[in-house]
């Protein structure tokens, strides 16, 4: 069931990498170290994926829909408060391949 809910349009790795490169430069992967809280979160997600994969369905739903629905608002707030130009640094919040959010959610 978890794999059925996987959707390329919702994946954020490329967008997040683009934002990290904007803020930290091309070598961001060697410069940025996850905080202890982030590492704990990652470890827990991996543990749940191994032991109780169906529990990730709620995580997928909440994570993706929160990003999708709140993304435009959060991206605008980040642009304004951080004085970003041309959407740089906010790729995470943009879902370019999803043209109609309501339609997408209904059919997902």
C-alpha positions, 0 to 999 in steps of 0.5 A: 500500500505504501508503494501505491501511494508513492508519486513522483510529483510529490517527491521533494529530494531534487527540490530540497537539493536545489534549495540547499545548493542555493543557500550553502553552495554546490558542496552543501552535502559535505558542509551540512550536518543533520542536527541530533533531532533530524537524525533521530527523526530519520532513524525513526522513519527507517525503523518504522519502514522496516518494522511497520511499513503500513504506518508510513501511510499516515506519514506520507499523507500528512507530509505530502499533503501538508507540503502541497497545501501549505507549500504556496503559502510557506514559499511566499512567506519565505520569499518575503521574510528572507528577501529571496528573489525569483523563487530561489531557495523555495523550490521545496514548496513548488510542485511544478508538475501538479497543475491542479492541486484539488484534482490531484489530491482527489485522484491521489 
